[in-house]
Amino acid sequence: MEGRGASLARARLAQRLFGIENIELIPGNLEEVRLAELGRFDVIFCSGLLYRLPEPWRLVEQFAVVAPGVFL
């Protein structure tokens, strides 16, 4: 999930250049979205994000519901 348009555009470019077809890039605001509505995941990789959120615990408490593994 990415909230900045420029970052999403770069990710989509890399996806096309490398022919990656097994990922879905979803724009969104992690302060508002409910992860469970997006499905289940193999793992959550969260780097350089939590300190930017005003209430990071609201996101973290959703992790166990949608993925068996988390890397912070």
Predicted model as a PDB file, atoms N, CA, C, CB and O in Angstrom, pLDDT in the B-factor column:
MODEL        1                                                                  
ATOM      1  N   MET A   1       0.857  -1.151   0.000  1.00 52.00           N  
ATOM      2  CA  MET A   1       0.000   0.000   0.000  1.00 52.00           C  
ATOM      3  C   MET A   1       0.913   1.226   0.000  1.00 52.00           C  
ATOM      4  CB  MET A   1      -0.980  -0.009   1.224  1.00 52.00           C  
ATOM      5  O   MET A   1       1.909   1.272   0.722  1.00 52.00           O  
ATOM      6  N   GLU A   2       0.568   2.188  -0.797  1.00 51.00           N  
ATOM      7  CA  GLU A   2       1.381   3.409  -0.915  1.00 51.00           C  
ATOM      8  C   GLU A   2       0.447   4.597  -1.028  1.00 51.00           C  
ATOM      9  CB  GLU A   2       2.348   3.342  -2.148  1.00 51.00           C  
ATOM     10  O   GLU A   2      -0.567   4.538  -1.724  1.00 51.00           O  
ATOM     11  N   GLY A   3       0.789   5.667  -0.347  1.00 57.00           N  
ATOM     12  CA  GLY A   3      -0.047   6.854  -0.349  1.00 57.00           C  
ATOM     13  C   GLY A   3       0.444   7.970  -1.253  1.00 57.00           C  
ATOM     14  O   GLY A   3      -0.321   8.871  -1.598  1.00 57.00           O  
ATOM     15  N   ARG A   4       1.713   7.922  -1.642  1.00 70.00           N  
ATOM     16  CA  ARG A   4       2.264   8.992  -2.474  1.00 70.00           C  
ATOM     17  C   ARG A   4       2.261   8.587  -3.947  1.00 70.00           C  
ATOM     18  CB  ARG A   4       3.694   9.345  -2.021  1.00 70.00           C  
ATOM     19  O   ARG A   4       2.764   7.524  -4.313  1.00 70.00           O  
ATOM     20  N   GLY A   5       1.694   9.438  -4.772  1.00 80.00           N  
ATOM     21  CA  GLY A   5       1.568   9.144  -6.195  1.00 80.00           C  
ATOM     22  C   GLY A   5       2.901   8.876  -6.885  1.00 80.00           C  
ATOM     23  O   GLY A   5       2.999   7.961  -7.703  1.00 80.00           O  
ATOM     24  N   ALA A   6       3.923   9.659  -6.566  1.00 87.00           N  
ATOM     25  CA  ALA A   6       5.227   9.483  -7.214  1.00 87.00           C  
ATOM     26  C   ALA A   6       5.848   8.135  -6.857  1.00 87.00           C  
ATOM     27  CB  ALA A   6       6.178  10.617  -6.815  1.00 87.00           C  
ATOM     28  O   ALA A   6       6.447   7.481  -7.711  1.00 87.00           O  
ATOM     29  N   SER A   7       5.707   7.722  -5.607  1.00 86.00           N  
ATOM     30  CA  SER A   7       6.250   6.423  -5.188  1.00 86.00           C  
ATOM     31  C   SER A   7       5.500   5.277  -5.866  1.00 86.00           C  
ATOM     32  CB  SER A   7       6.172   6.273  -3.654  1.00 86.00           C  
ATOM     33  O   SER A   7       6.099   4.283  -6.275  1.00 86.00           O  
ATOM     34  N   LEU A   8       4.209   5.429  -5.976  1.00 87.00           N  
ATOM     35  CA  LEU A   8       3.394   4.410  -6.639  1.00 87.00           C  
ATOM     36  C   LEU A   8       3.769   4.312  -8.122  1.00 87.00           C  
ATOM     37  CB  LEU A   8       1.885   4.735  -6.485  1.00 87.00           C  
ATOM     38  O   LEU A   8       3.848   3.213  -8.670  1.00 87.00           O  
ATOM     39  N   ALA A   9       3.997   5.443  -8.759  1.00 91.00           N  
ATOM     40  CA  ALA A   9       4.399   5.446 -10.168  1.00 91.00           C  
ATOM     41  C   ALA A   9       5.744   4.747 -10.355  1.00 91.00           C  
ATOM     42  CB  ALA A   9       4.476   6.887 -10.700  1.00 91.00           C  
ATOM     43  O   ALA A   9       5.908   3.979 -11.303  1.00 91.00           O  
ATOM     44  N   ARG A  10       6.712   4.999  -9.466  1.00 92.00           N  
ATOM     45  CA  ARG A  10       8.019   4.335  -9.553  1.00 92.00           C  
ATOM     46  C   ARG A  10       7.872   2.830  -9.349  1.00 92.00           C  
ATOM     47  CB  ARG A  10       8.996   4.920  -8.509  1.00 92.00           C  
ATOM     48  O   ARG A  10       8.515   2.041 -10.041  1.00 92.00           O  
ATOM     49  N   ALA A  11       7.030   2.436  -8.404  1.00 90.00           N  
ATOM     50  CA  ALA A  11       6.814   1.009  -8.151  1.00 90.00           C  
ATOM     51  C   ALA A  11       6.175   0.337  -9.362  1.00 90.00           C  
ATOM     52  CB  ALA A  11       5.931   0.808  -6.907  1.00 90.00           C  
ATOM     53  O   ALA A  11       6.545  -0.781  -9.718  1.00 90.00           O  
ATOM     54  N   ARG A  12       5.228   1.006  -9.989  1.00 93.00           N  
ATOM     55  CA  ARG A  12       4.584   0.444 -11.190  1.00 93.00           C  
ATOM     56  C   ARG A  12       5.573   0.334 -12.352  1.00 93.00           C  
ATOM     57  CB  ARG A  12       3.380   1.312 -11.609  1.00 93.00           C  
ATOM     58  O   ARG A  12       5.533  -0.627 -13.120  1.00 93.00           O  
ATOM     59  N   LEU A  13       6.458   1.324 -12.474  1.00 95.00           N  
ATOM     60  CA  LEU A  13       7.490   1.268 -13.507  1.00 95.00           C  
ATOM     61  C   LEU A  13       8.406   0.068 -13.268  1.00 95.00           C  
ATOM     62  CB  LEU A  13       8.312   2.581 -13.532  1.00 95.00           C  
ATOM     63  O   LEU A  13       8.678  -0.695 -14.195  1.00 95.00           O  
ATOM     64  N   ALA A  14       8.878  -0.103 -12.045  1.00 95.00           N  
ATOM     65  CA  ALA A  14       9.744  -1.248 -11.718  1.00 95.00           C  
ATOM     66  C   ALA A  14       9.013  -2.561 -11.976  1.00 95.00           C  
ATOM     67  CB  ALA A  14      10.209  -1.180 -10.242  1.00 95.00           C  
ATOM     68  O   ALA A  14       9.603  -3.514 -12.485  1.00 95.00           O  
ATOM     69  N   GLN A  15       7.740  -2.611 -11.629  1.00 95.00           N  
ATOM     70  CA  GLN A  15       6.939  -3.808 -11.849  1.00 95.00           C  
ATOM     71  C   GLN A  15       6.916  -4.157 -13.346  1.00 95.00           C  
ATOM     72  CB  GLN A  15       5.496  -3.603 -11.312  1.00 95.00           C  
ATOM     73  O   GLN A  15       7.099  -5.315 -13.721  1.00 95.00           O  
ATOM     74  N   ARG A  16       6.693  -3.153 -14.185  1.00 95.00           N  
ATOM     75  CA  ARG A  16       6.669  -3.389 -15.639  1.00 95.00           C  
ATOM     76  C   ARG A  16       8.051  -3.780 -16.171  1.00 95.00           C  
ATOM     77  CB  ARG A  16       6.167  -2.133 -16.372  1.00 95.00           C  
ATOM     78  O   ARG A  16       8.169  -4.732 -16.943  1.00 95.00           O  
ATOM     79  N   LEU A  17       9.099  -3.051 -15.762  1.00 97.00           N  
ATOM     80  CA  LEU A  17      10.448  -3.307 -16.263  1.00 97.00           C  
ATOM     81  C   LEU A  17      10.934  -4.707 -15.921  1.00 97.00           C  
ATOM     82  CB  LEU A  17      11.412  -2.284 -15.706  1.00 97.00           C  
ATOM     83  O   LEU A  17      11.611  -5.344 -16.728  1.00 97.00           O  
ATOM     84  N   PHE A  18      10.593  -5.192 -14.727  1.00 97.00           N  
ATOM     85  CA  PHE A  18      11.045  -6.504 -14.294  1.00 97.00           C  
ATOM     86  C   PHE A  18      10.033  -7.608 -14.586  1.00 97.00           C  
ATOM     87  CB  PHE A  18      11.347  -6.473 -12.824  1.00 97.00           C  
ATOM     88  O   PHE A  18      10.275  -8.773 -14.267  1.00 97.00           O  
ATOM     89  N   GLY A  19       8.910  -7.251 -15.186  1.00 96.00           N  
ATOM     90  CA  GLY A  19       7.911  -8.248 -15.547  1.00 96.00           C  
ATOM     91  C   GLY A  19       7.286  -8.943 -14.343  1.00 96.00           C  
ATOM     92  O   GLY A  19       6.943 -10.123 -14.412  1.00 96.00           O  
ATOM     93  N   ILE A  20       7.140  -8.218 -13.254  1.00 94.00           N  
ATOM     94  CA  ILE A  20       6.580  -8.802 -12.030  1.00 94.00           C  
ATOM     95  C   ILE A  20       5.058  -8.787 -12.134  1.00 94.00           C  
ATOM     96  CB  ILE A  20       7.060  -8.023 -10.756  1.00 94.00           C  
ATOM     97  O   ILE A  20       4.437  -7.735 -12.288  1.00 94.00           O  
ATOM     98  N   GLU A  21       4.482  -9.965 -12.048  1.00 92.00           N  
ATOM     99  CA  GLU A  21       3.031 -10.066 -12.208  1.00 92.00           C  
ATOM    100  C   GLU A  21       2.307 -10.550 -10.953  1.00 92.00           C  
ATOM    101  CB  GLU A  21       2.718 -10.991 -13.344  1.00 92.00           C  
ATOM    102  O   GLU A  21       1.077 -10.557 -10.916  1.00 92.00           O  
ATOM    103  N   ASN A  22       3.049 -10.952  -9.935  1.00 91.00           N  
ATOM    104  CA  ASN A  22       2.401 -11.543  -8.763  1.00 91.00           C  
ATOM    105  C   ASN A  22       2.260 -10.561  -7.585  1.00 91.00           C  
ATOM    106  CB  ASN A  22       3.184 -12.757  -8.314  1.00 91.00           C  
ATOM    107  O   ASN A  22       2.177 -10.976  -6.429  1.00 91.00           O  
ATOM    108  N   ILE A  23       2.234  -9.278  -7.891  1.00 86.00           N  
ATOM    109  CA  ILE A  23       1.963  -8.274  -6.853  1.00 86.00           C  
ATOM    110  C   ILE A  23       0.881  -7.327  -7.343  1.00 86.00           C  
ATOM    111  CB  ILE A  23       3.252  -7.484  -6.482  1.00 86.00           C  
ATOM    112  O   ILE A  23       0.765  -7.038  -8.533  1.00 86.00           O  
ATOM    113  N   GLU A  24       0.108  -6.862  -6.402  1.00 86.00           N  
ATOM    114  CA  GLU A  24      -0.894  -5.850  -6.705  1.00 86.00           C  
ATOM    115  C   GLU A  24      -0.532  -4.604  -5.905  1.00 86.00           C  
ATOM    116  CB  GLU A  24      -2.353  -6.351  -6.369  1.00 86.00           C  
ATOM    117  O   GLU A  24      -0.398  -4.660  -4.683  1.00 86.00           O  
ATOM    118  N   LEU A  25      -0.376  -3.491  -6.594  1.00 86.00           N  
ATOM    119  CA  LEU A  25      -0.049  -2.227  -5.942  1.00 86.00           C  
ATOM    120  C   LEU A  25      -1.349  -1.480  -5.692  1.00 86.00           C  
ATOM    121  CB  LEU A  25       0.940  -1.371  -6.807  1.00 86.00           C  
ATOM    122  O   LEU A  25      -2.128  -1.242  -6.616  1.00 86.00           O  
ATOM    123  N   ILE A  26      -1.578  -1.113  -4.440  1.00 85.00           N  
ATOM    124  CA  ILE A  26      -2.840  -0.497  -4.044  1.00 85.00           C  
ATOM    125  C   ILE A  26      -2.574   0.861  -3.404  1.00 85.00           C  
ATOM    126  CB  ILE A  26      -3.617  -1.413  -3.070  1.00 85.00           C  
ATOM    127  O   ILE A  26      -1.881   0.938  -2.389  1.00 85.00           O  
ATOM    128  N   PRO A  27      -3.113   1.929  -3.980  1.00 86.00           N  
ATOM    129  CA  PRO A  27      -2.963   3.231  -3.321  1.00 86.00           C  
ATOM    130  C   PRO A  27      -3.896   3.308  -2.111  1.00 86.00           C  
ATOM    131  CB  PRO A  27      -3.261   4.393  -4.315  1.00 86.00           C  
ATOM    132  O   PRO A  27      -5.019   2.805  -2.148  1.00 86.00           O  
ATOM    133  N   GLY A  28      -3.421   3.938  -1.048  1.00 85.00           N  
ATOM    134  CA  GLY A  28      -4.284   4.071   0.116  1.00 85.00           C  
ATOM    135  C   GLY A  28      -3.611   4.776   1.273  1.00 85.00           C  
ATOM    136  O   GLY A  28      -2.396   4.972   1.287  1.00 85.00           O  
ATOM    137  N   ASN A  29      -4.415   5.146   2.228  1.00 88.00           N  
ATOM    138  CA  ASN A  29      -3.960   5.817   3.443  1.00 88.00           C  
ATOM    139  C   ASN A  29      -4.050   4.815   4.592  1.00 88.00           C  
ATOM    140  CB  ASN A  29      -4.811   7.110   3.743  1.00 88.00           C  
ATOM    141  O   ASN A  29      -5.147   4.400   4.965  1.00 88.00           O  
ATOM    142  N   LEU A  30      -2.923   4.431   5.145  1.00 87.00           N  
ATOM    143  CA  LEU A  30      -2.905   3.415   6.200  1.00 87.00           C  
ATOM    144  C   LEU A  30      -3.497   3.896   7.516  1.00 87.00           C  
ATOM    145  CB  LEU A  30      -1.499   2.955   6.433  1.00 87.00           C  
ATOM    146  O   LEU A  30      -3.677   3.102   8.439  1.00 87.00           O  
ATOM    147  N   GLU A  31      -3.798   5.169   7.613  1.00 91.00           N  
ATOM    148  CA  GLU A  31      -4.505   5.662   8.789  1.00 91.00           C  
ATOM    149  C   GLU A  31      -6.002   5.400   8.674  1.00 91.00           C  
ATOM    150  CB  GLU A  31      -4.243   7.156   8.981  1.00 91.00           C  
ATOM    151  O   GLU A  31      -6.727   5.467   9.667  1.00 91.00           O  
ATOM    152  N   GLU A  32      -6.460   5.103   7.469  1.00 90.00           N  
ATOM    153  CA  GLU A  32      -7.892   4.936   7.237  1.00 90.00           C  
ATOM    154  C   GLU A  32      -8.301   3.529   6.816  1.00 90.00           C  
ATOM    155  CB  GLU A  32      -8.336   5.899   6.198  1.00 90.00           C  
ATOM    156  O   GLU A  32      -9.384   3.067   7.174  1.00 90.00           O  
ATOM    157  N   VAL A  33      -7.452   2.850   6.066  1.00 88.00           N  
ATOM    158  CA  VAL A  33      -7.824   1.556   5.501  1.00 88.00           C  
ATOM    159  C   VAL A  33      -7.816   0.452   6.557  1.00 88.00           C  
ATOM    160  CB  VAL A  33      -6.880   1.192   4.361  1.00 88.00           C  
ATOM    161  O   VAL A  33      -7.002   0.476   7.480  1.00 88.00           O  
ATOM    162  N   ARG A  34      -8.717  -0.505   6.419  1.00 93.00           N  
ATOM    163  CA  ARG A  34      -8.753  -1.689   7.277  1.00 93.00           C  
ATOM    164  C   ARG A  34      -8.080  -2.804   6.495  1.00 93.00           C  
ATOM    165  CB  ARG A  34     -10.234  -2.079   7.698  1.00 93.00           C  
ATOM    166  O   ARG A  34      -8.568  -3.204   5.439  1.00 93.00           O  
ATOM    167  N   LEU A  35      -6.972  -3.303   7.001  1.00 93.00           N  
ATOM    168  CA  LEU A  35      -6.210  -4.311   6.274  1.00 93.00           C  
ATOM    169  C   LEU A  35      -7.031  -5.555   5.979  1.00 93.00           C  
ATOM    170  CB  LEU A  35      -4.980  -4.689   7.056  1.00 93.00           C  
ATOM    171  O   LEU A  35      -6.855  -6.161   4.922  1.00 93.00           O  
ATOM    172  N   ALA A  36      -7.913  -5.950   6.870  1.00 95.00           N  
ATOM    173  CA  ALA A  36      -8.729  -7.146   6.672  1.00 95.00           C  
ATOM    174  C   ALA A  36      -9.591  -7.045   5.415  1.00 95.00           C  
ATOM    175  CB  ALA A  36      -9.615  -7.382   7.889  1.00 95.00           C  
ATOM    176  O   ALA A  36      -9.932  -8.068   4.822  1.00 95.00           O  
ATOM    177  N   GLU A  37      -9.942  -5.851   5.007  1.00 93.00           N  
ATOM    178  CA  GLU A  37     -10.734  -5.670   3.795  1.00 93.00           C  
ATOM    179  C   GLU A  37      -9.930  -5.969   2.530  1.00 93.00           C  
ATOM    180  CB  GLU A  37     -11.273  -4.253   3.737  1.00 93.00           C  
ATOM    181  O   GLU A  37     -10.502  -6.186   1.462  1.00 93.00           O  
ATOM    182  N   LEU A  38      -8.602  -5.980   2.657  1.00 92.00           N  
ATOM    183  CA  LEU A  38      -7.736  -6.255   1.513  1.00 92.00           C  
ATOM    184  C   LEU A  38      -7.419  -7.735   1.359  1.00 92.00           C  
ATOM    185  CB  LEU A  38      -6.453  -5.477   1.643  1.00 92.00           C  
ATOM    186  O   LEU A  38      -6.924  -8.153   0.312  1.00 92.00           O  
ATOM    187  N   GLY A  39      -7.695  -8.530   2.380  1.00 92.00           N  
ATOM    188  CA  GLY A  39      -7.434  -9.965   2.304  1.00 92.00           C  
ATOM    189  C   GLY A  39      -6.395 -10.417   3.296  1.00 92.00           C  
ATOM    190  O   GLY A  39      -6.138  -9.748   4.297  1.00 92.00           O  
ATOM    191  N   ARG A  40      -5.782 -11.589   3.005  1.00 92.00           N  
ATOM    192  CA  ARG A  40      -4.722 -12.154   3.837  1.00 92.00           C  
ATOM    193  C   ARG A  40      -3.405 -12.042   3.078  1.00 92.00           C  
ATOM    194  CB  ARG A  40      -5.027 -13.644   4.218  1.00 92.00           C  
ATOM    195  O   ARG A  40      -3.377 -12.001   1.848  1.00 92.00           O  
ATOM    196  N   PHE A  41      -2.319 -11.995   3.838  1.00 88.00           N  
ATOM    197  CA  PHE A  41      -0.993 -11.821   3.254  1.00 88.00           C  
ATOM    198  C   PHE A  41      -0.033 -12.853   3.829  1.00 88.00           C  
ATOM    199  CB  PHE A  41      -0.466 -10.392   3.506  1.00 88.00           C  
ATOM    200  O   PHE A  41      -0.221 -13.327   4.949  1.00 88.00           O  
ATOM    201  N   ASP A  42       0.998 -13.202   3.059  1.00 89.00           N  
ATOM    202  CA  ASP A  42       2.018 -14.121   3.538  1.00 89.00           C  
ATOM    203  C   ASP A  42       2.860 -13.468   4.632  1.00 89.00           C  
ATOM    204  CB  ASP A  42       2.911 -14.582   2.379  1.00 89.00           C  
ATOM    205  O   ASP A  42       3.257 -14.119   5.598  1.00 89.00           O  
ATOM    206  N   VAL A  43       3.122 -12.193   4.468  1.00 86.00           N  
ATOM    207  CA  VAL A  43       3.958 -11.475   5.420  1.00 86.00           C  
ATOM    208  C   VAL A  43       3.694  -9.972   5.266  1.00 86.00           C  
ATOM    209  CB  VAL A  43       5.473 -11.808   5.203  1.00 86.00           C  
ATOM    210  O   VAL A  43       3.259  -9.510   4.211  1.00 86.00           O  
ATOM    211  N   ILE A  44       3.960  -9.235   6.321  1.00 86.00           N  
ATOM    212  CA  ILE A  44       3.908  -7.771   6.275  1.00 86.00           C  
ATOM    213  C   ILE A  44       5.312  -7.268   6.537  1.00 86.00           C  
ATOM    214  CB  ILE A  44       2.882  -7.182   7.322  1.00 86.00           C  
ATOM    215  O   ILE A  44       5.926  -7.640   7.537  1.00 86.00           O  
ATOM    216  N   PHE A  45       5.825  -6.435   5.661  1.00 83.00           N  
ATOM    217  CA  PHE A  45       7.131  -5.809   5.826  1.00 83.00           C  
ATOM    218  C   PHE A  45       6.888  -4.326   6.027  1.00 83.00           C  
ATOM    219  CB  PHE A  45       8.075  -6.080   4.594  1.00 83.00           C  
ATOM    220  O   PHE A  45       6.382  -3.644   5.137  1.00 83.00           O  
ATOM    221  N   CYS A  46       7.247  -3.838   7.188  1.00 80.00           N  
ATOM    222  CA  CYS A  46       6.937  -2.456   7.548  1.00 80.00           C  
ATOM    223  C   CYS A  46       8.248  -1.758   7.921  1.00 80.00           C  
ATOM    224  CB  CYS A  46       5.899  -2.392   8.733  1.00 80.00           C  
ATOM    225  O   CYS A  46       8.814  -2.004   8.986  1.00 80.00           O  
ATOM    226  N   SER A  47       8.716  -0.892   7.035  1.00 82.00           N  
ATOM    227  CA  SER A  47       9.994  -0.227   7.252  1.00 82.00           C  
ATOM    228  C   SER A  47       9.855   1.276   7.006  1.00 82.00           C  
ATOM    229  CB  SER A  47      11.080  -0.827   6.334  1.00 82.00           C  
ATOM    230  O   SER A  47       9.379   1.694   5.951  1.00 82.00           O  
ATOM    231  N   GLY A  48      10.268   2.077   7.973  1.00 85.00           N  
ATOM    232  CA  GLY A  48      10.254   3.526   7.805  1.00 85.00           C  
ATOM    233  C   GLY A  48       8.860   4.116   7.730  1.00 85.00           C  
ATOM    234  O   GLY A  48       8.652   5.134   7.070  1.00 85.00           O  
ATOM    235  N   LEU A  49       7.912   3.496   8.390  1.00 85.00           N  
ATOM    236  CA  LEU A  49       6.540   3.947   8.283  1.00 85.00           C  
ATOM    237  C   LEU A  49       5.920   4.306   9.625  1.00 85.00           C  
ATOM    238  CB  LEU A  49       5.721   2.896   7.621  1.00 85.00           C  
ATOM    239  O   LEU A  49       5.326   5.374   9.768  1.00 85.00           O  
ATOM    240  N   LEU A  50       6.052   3.428  10.600  1.00 90.00           N  
ATOM    241  CA  LEU A  50       5.314   3.593  11.852  1.00 90.00           C  
ATOM    242  C   LEU A  50       5.596   4.917  12.546  1.00 90.00           C  
ATOM    243  CB  LEU A  50       5.641   2.466  12.784  1.00 90.00           C  
ATOM    244  O   LEU A  50       4.685   5.523  13.111  1.00 90.00           O  
ATOM    245  N   TYR A  51       6.823   5.369  12.513  1.00 90.00           N  
ATOM    246  CA  TYR A  51       7.145   6.624  13.206  1.00 90.00           C  
ATOM    247  C   TYR A  51       6.481   7.831  12.543  1.00 90.00           C  
ATOM    248  CB  TYR A  51       8.658   6.828  13.246  1.00 90.00           C  
ATOM    249  O   TYR A  51       6.408   8.906  13.139  1.00 90.00           O  
ATOM    250  N   ARG A  52       6.000   7.654  11.317  1.00 90.00           N  
ATOM    251  CA  ARG A  52       5.321   8.745  10.618  1.00 90.00           C  
ATOM    252  C   ARG A  52       3.828   8.825  10.944  1.00 90.00           C  
ATOM    253  CB  ARG A  52       5.503   8.584   9.129  1.00 90.00           C  
ATOM    254  O   ARG A  52       3.182   9.837  10.673  1.00 90.00           O  
ATOM    255  N   LEU A  53       3.292   7.761  11.522  1.00 92.00           N  
ATOM    256  CA  LEU A  53       1.862   7.728  11.834  1.00 92.00           C  
ATOM    257  C   LEU A  53       1.596   8.353  13.196  1.00 92.00           C  
ATOM    258  CB  LEU A  53       1.333   6.285  11.799  1.00 92.00           C  
ATOM    259  O   LEU A  53       2.367   8.120  14.127  1.00 92.00           O  
ATOM    260  N   PRO A  54       0.544   9.131  13.344  1.00 94.00           N  
ATOM    261  CA  PRO A  54       0.241   9.738  14.644  1.00 94.00           C  
ATOM    262  C   PRO A  54      -0.189   8.698  15.692  1.00 94.00           C  
ATOM    263  CB  PRO A  54      -0.856  10.787  14.480  1.00 94.00           C  
ATOM    264  O   PRO A  54       0.032   8.897  16.887  1.00 94.00           O  
ATOM    265  N   GLU A  55      -0.797   7.600  15.250  1.00 94.00           N  
ATOM    266  CA  GLU A  55      -1.232   6.531  16.157  1.00 94.00           C  
ATOM    267  C   GLU A  55      -0.847   5.175  15.557  1.00 94.00           C  
ATOM    268  CB  GLU A  55      -2.779   6.604  16.413  1.00 94.00           C  
ATOM    269  O   GLU A  55      -1.719   4.434  15.104  1.00 94.00           O  
ATOM    270  N   PRO A  56       0.446   4.845  15.549  1.00 94.00           N  
ATOM    271  CA  PRO A  56       0.911   3.628  14.869  1.00 94.00           C  
ATOM    272  C   PRO A  56       0.305   2.335  15.416  1.00 94.00           C  
ATOM    273  CB  PRO A  56       2.403   3.544  14.968  1.00 94.00           C  
ATOM    274  O   PRO A  56       0.188   1.354  14.681  1.00 94.00           O  
ATOM    275  N   TRP A  57      -0.074   2.319  16.673  1.00 94.00           N  
ATOM    276  CA  TRP A  57      -0.651   1.112  17.265  1.00 94.00           C  
ATOM    277  C   TRP A  57      -1.942   0.699  16.564  1.00 94.00           C  
ATOM    278  CB  TRP A  57      -0.917   1.331  18.749  1.00 94.00           C  
ATOM    279  O   TRP A  57      -2.287  -0.483  16.566  1.00 94.00           O  
ATOM    280  N   ARG A  58      -2.658   1.643  15.967  1.00 94.00           N  
ATOM    281  CA  ARG A  58      -3.903   1.300  15.255  1.00 94.00           C  
ATOM    282  C   ARG A  58      -3.611   0.423  14.034  1.00 94.00           C  
ATOM    283  CB  ARG A  58      -4.647   2.586  14.816  1.00 94.00           C  
ATOM    284  O   ARG A  58      -4.402  -0.455  13.688  1.00 94.00           O  
ATOM    285  N   LEU A  59      -2.492   0.664  13.401  1.00 94.00           N  
ATOM    286  CA  LEU A  59      -2.093  -0.176  12.271  1.00 94.00           C  
ATOM    287  C   LEU A  59      -1.523  -1.502  12.777  1.00 94.00           C  
ATOM    288  CB  LEU A  59      -1.053   0.557  11.385  1.00 94.00           C  
ATOM    289  O   LEU A  59      -1.892  -2.566  12.281  1.00 94.00           O  
ATOM    290  N   VAL A  60      -0.636  -1.439  13.750  1.00 93.00           N  
ATOM    291  CA  VAL A  60       0.032  -2.638  14.256  1.00 93.00           C  
ATOM    292  C   VAL A  60      -0.968  -3.668  14.780  1.00 93.00           C  
ATOM    293  CB  VAL A  60       1.014  -2.264  15.359  1.00 93.00           C  
ATOM    294  O   VAL A  60      -0.771  -4.868  14.584  1.00 93.00           O  
ATOM    295  N   GLU A  61      -2.015  -3.230  15.431  1.00 93.00           N  
ATOM    296  CA  GLU A  61      -2.985  -4.182  15.991  1.00 93.00           C  
ATOM    297  C   GLU A  61      -3.726  -4.957  14.903  1.00 93.00           C  
ATOM    298  CB  GLU A  61      -3.991  -3.446  16.870  1.00 93.00           C  
ATOM    299  O   GLU A  61      -4.347  -5.977  15.200  1.00 93.00           O  
ATOM    300  N   GLN A  62      -3.678  -4.507  13.673  1.00 94.00           N  
ATOM    301  CA  GLN A  62      -4.325  -5.216  12.574  1.00 94.00           C  
ATOM    302  C   GLN A  62      -3.448  -6.322  11.976  1.00 94.00           C  
ATOM    303  CB  GLN A  62      -4.706  -4.233  11.493  1.00 94.00           C  
ATOM    304  O   GLN A  62      -3.963  -7.205  11.291  1.00 94.00           O  
ATOM    305  N   PHE A  63      -2.154  -6.289  12.217  1.00 93.00           N  
ATOM    306  CA  PHE A  63      -1.220  -7.205  11.562  1.00 93.00           C  
ATOM    307  C   PHE A  63      -1.541  -8.676  11.815  1.00 93.00           C  
ATOM    308  CB  PHE A  63       0.180  -6.916  12.024  1.00 93.00           C  
ATOM    309  O   PHE A  63      -1.581  -9.466  10.872  1.00 93.00           O  
ATOM    310  N   ALA A  64      -1.765  -9.049  13.052  1.00 90.00           N  
ATOM    311  CA  ALA A  64      -1.980 -10.457  13.396  1.00 90.00           C  
ATOM    312  C   ALA A  64      -3.229 -11.032  12.733  1.00 90.00           C  
ATOM    313  CB  ALA A  64      -2.086 -10.613  14.902  1.00 90.00           C  
ATOM    314  O   ALA A  64      -3.319 -12.242  12.524  1.00 90.00           O  
ATOM    315  N   VAL A  65      -4.175 -10.187  12.410  1.00 92.00           N  
ATOM    316  CA  VAL A  65      -5.413 -10.639  11.778  1.00 92.00           C  
ATOM    317  C   VAL A  65      -5.204 -11.018  10.322  1.00 92.00           C  
ATOM    318  CB  VAL A  65      -6.472  -9.562  11.878  1.00 92.00           C  
ATOM    319  O   VAL A  65      -5.899 -11.897   9.812  1.00 92.00           O  
ATOM    320  N   VAL A  66      -4.260 -10.374   9.641  1.00 94.00           N  
ATOM    321  CA  VAL A  66      -4.118 -10.558   8.188  1.00 94.00           C  
ATOM    322  C   VAL A  66      -2.864 -11.288   7.750  1.00 94.00           C  
ATOM    323  CB  VAL A  66      -4.144  -9.243   7.525  1.00 94.00           C  
ATOM    324  O   VAL A  66      -2.759 -11.652   6.579  1.00 94.00           O  
ATOM    325  N   ALA A  67      -1.895 -11.520   8.652  1.00 92.00           N  
ATOM    326  CA  ALA A  67      -0.651 -12.174   8.233  1.00 92.00           C  
ATOM    327  C   ALA A  67      -0.019 -12.951   9.385  1.00 92.00           C  
ATOM    328  CB  ALA A  67       0.343 -11.137   7.695  1.00 92.00           C  
ATOM    329  O   ALA A  67      -0.077 -12.521  10.537  1.00 92.00           O  
ATOM    330  N   PRO A  68       0.590 -14.107   9.068  1.00 88.00           N  
ATOM    331  CA  PRO A  68       1.269 -14.888  10.108  1.00 88.00           C  
ATOM    332  C   PRO A  68       2.636 -14.337  10.484  1.00 88.00           C  
ATOM    333  CB  PRO A  68       1.422 -16.310   9.655  1.00 88.00           C  
ATOM    334  O   PRO A  68       3.174 -14.691  11.533  1.00 88.00           O  
ATOM    335  N   GLY A  69       3.211 -13.471   9.643  1.00 79.00           N  
ATOM    336  CA  GLY A  69       4.537 -12.940   9.909  1.00 79.00           C  
ATOM    337  C   GLY A  69       4.611 -11.442   9.705  1.00 79.00           C  
ATOM    338  O   GLY A  69       3.956 -10.890   8.821  1.00 79.00           O  
ATOM    339  N   VAL A  70       5.416 -10.786  10.532  1.00 80.00           N  
ATOM    340  CA  VAL A  70       5.588  -9.334  10.449  1.00 80.00           C  
ATOM    341  C   VAL A  70       7.064  -9.015  10.633  1.00 80.00           C  
ATOM    342  CB  VAL A  70       4.718  -8.592  11.518  1.00 80.00           C  
ATOM    343  O   VAL A  70       7.704  -9.547  11.540  1.00 80.00           O  
ATOM    344  N   PHE A  71       7.607  -8.161   9.791  1.00 74.00           N  
ATOM    345  CA  PHE A  71       8.966  -7.653   9.942  1.00 74.00           C  
ATOM    346  C   PHE A  71       8.865  -6.155  10.157  1.00 74.00           C  
ATOM    347  CB  PHE A  71       9.860  -7.994   8.696  1.00 74.00           C  
ATOM    348  O   PHE A  71       8.352  -5.436   9.300  1.00 74.00           O  
ATOM    349  N   LEU A  72       9.351  -5.678  11.297  1.00 75.00           N  
ATOM    350  CA  LEU A  72       9.319  -4.247  11.615  1.00 75.00           C  
ATOM    351  C   LEU A  72      10.725  -3.703  11.623  1.00 75.00           C  
ATOM    352  CB  LEU A  72       8.635  -3.990  12.974  1.00 75.00           C  
ATOM    353  O   LEU A  72      10.925  -2.513  11.869  1.00 75.00           O  
TER     354      LEU A  72                                                      
ENDMDL                                                                          
END                                                                             
